Amino acid sequence: MEAKAVVKNIRISPQKARLVADLIRGQHVESALNTLRFMPKKGARILRKLVESAVANASQNESIDVDTLFVKKVYVDGGPMLKRIRPRAMGRATRILKRSSHITIVLDEM
C-alpha cells in the first residue's frame, strides 16, 4: 500500500527543490527526516513537512505499518510563474520569472 502527499504552488524554484528531493529518494522515512532536519536549505524544510504529512496519511490506513515506510517517489514539477519587470539601461526592461513548484511524495512499505 502507498501513502501520498502533495503540495502545490510553493514559492521555490523546481531546480532548487529537486536538489533536496534527489537526496531523500529511496531512503527510509526516519533517515530521510533526519537528513532534511539538519540540511540548511529552504527546500529541506518544505520537504520535511511534506514527508511528515505523507506519514500521517499512511497512519490513517490500518493496513500500512508506519515503521517500514520508505520514500518510493519524489517528483518536483513546475508551477505557475510570477512575471516581474526589472528596469534596465536606456529605457529597456528585463523580465524576471519568479518560479513556483508542485511537489509530490509517495511512500511505500518495504
C-alpha positions as CSV (number, residue, x, y, z in Angstrom):
1,M,0.0,0.0,0.0
2,E,1.1,3.5,-0.8
3,A,0.7,6.8,1.0
4,K,0.9,10.1,-0.9
5,A,1.2,13.8,-0.1
6,V,1.1,16.7,-2.5
7,V,1.9,20.4,-2.0
8,K,1.1,22.9,-4.8
9,N,2.2,26.5,-5.6
10,I,5.2,26.5,-3.3
11,R,7.4,29.6,-3.9
12,I,10.6,27.8,-4.6
13,S,12.1,27.1,-8.0
14,P,11.8,23.5,-9.1
15,Q,15.6,23.3,-9.8
16,K,16.4,24.2,-6.1
17,A,13.7,21.8,-4.8
18,R,15.0,18.9,-6.9
19,L,18.5,19.2,-5.4
20,V,16.9,18.3,-2.0
21,A,14.4,15.8,-3.4
22,D,17.2,13.7,-5.1
23,L,18.9,13.2,-1.7
24,I,15.9,11.5,0.0
25,R,14.6,9.4,-2.9
26,G,14.8,5.7,-1.9
27,Q,15.6,6.4,1.8
28,H,13.8,5.0,4.8
29,V,11.4,7.6,6.3
30,E,13.4,8.1,9.5
31,S,16.6,8.5,7.6
32,A,15.0,11.0,5.2
33,L,13.6,13.1,8.1
34,N,17.0,13.2,9.8
35,T,18.7,14.2,6.6
36,L,16.1,17.0,6.0
37,R,16.1,18.2,9.6
38,F,19.8,19.2,9.5
39,M,20.0,20.5,5.9
40,P,20.3,24.3,5.7
41,K,18.2,24.7,2.6
42,K,14.7,26.2,2.1
43,G,13.6,23.1,0.2
44,A,14.5,20.8,3.1
45,R,12.0,22.5,5.4
46,I,9.3,22.2,2.8
47,L,10.1,18.5,2.0
48,R,10.3,17.6,5.7
49,K,6.8,18.9,6.3
50,L,5.6,17.0,3.3
51,V,7.2,13.7,4.4
52,E,5.6,14.1,7.8
53,S,2.2,14.7,6.1
54,A,2.6,11.6,4.0
55,V,3.4,9.6,7.1
56,A,0.3,11.0,8.8
57,N,-1.7,10.0,5.8
58,A,-0.3,6.5,6.0
59,S,-1.1,6.2,9.6
60,Q,-4.8,6.6,8.8
61,N,-4.7,3.3,6.9
62,E,-4.7,0.3,9.3
63,S,-3.1,-2.0,6.7
64,I,0.1,0.1,6.5
65,D,2.9,-0.4,9.0
66,V,4.4,3.1,9.5
67,D,7.7,1.8,10.8
68,T,8.5,0.1,7.4
69,L,7.9,3.1,5.1
70,F,10.4,4.4,2.6
71,V,10.3,7.2,0.1
72,K,9.3,5.5,-3.2
73,K,8.9,8.5,-5.4
74,V,9.6,12.2,-5.1
75,Y,9.0,14.5,-8.0
76,V,9.0,18.2,-8.4
77,D,7.0,19.8,-11.2
78,G,7.0,23.4,-12.2
79,G,4.1,25.6,-11.1
80,P,2.8,29.0,-12.2
81,M,5.4,31.7,-12.7
82,L,5.1,35.3,-11.4
83,K,6.3,37.6,-14.1
84,R,8.0,40.8,-12.9
85,I,9.9,43.6,-14.7
86,R,13.3,45.0,-13.9
87,P,14.3,48.3,-15.3
88,R,17.5,48.3,-17.4
89,A,19.6,50.9,-19.2
90,M,18.3,53.2,-21.9
91,G,14.6,52.7,-21.1
92,R,14.6,49.0,-21.6
93,A,13.2,46.3,-19.3
94,T,14.1,42.7,-18.4
95,R,11.6,40.1,-17.4
96,I,12.2,38.3,-14.0
97,L,10.4,34.9,-13.6
98,K,9.6,34.0,-10.0
99,R,9.1,30.3,-10.2
100,S,6.9,28.0,-8.1
101,S,6.7,24.3,-7.7
102,H,4.3,21.4,-7.2
103,I,5.9,18.7,-5.1
104,T,4.6,15.1,-4.7
105,I,5.9,12.4,-2.3
106,V,4.8,8.7,-2.5
107,L,5.7,6.4,0.4
108,D,5.6,2.6,0.3
109,E,6.2,-0.3,2.6
110,M,9.5,-2.2,2.5
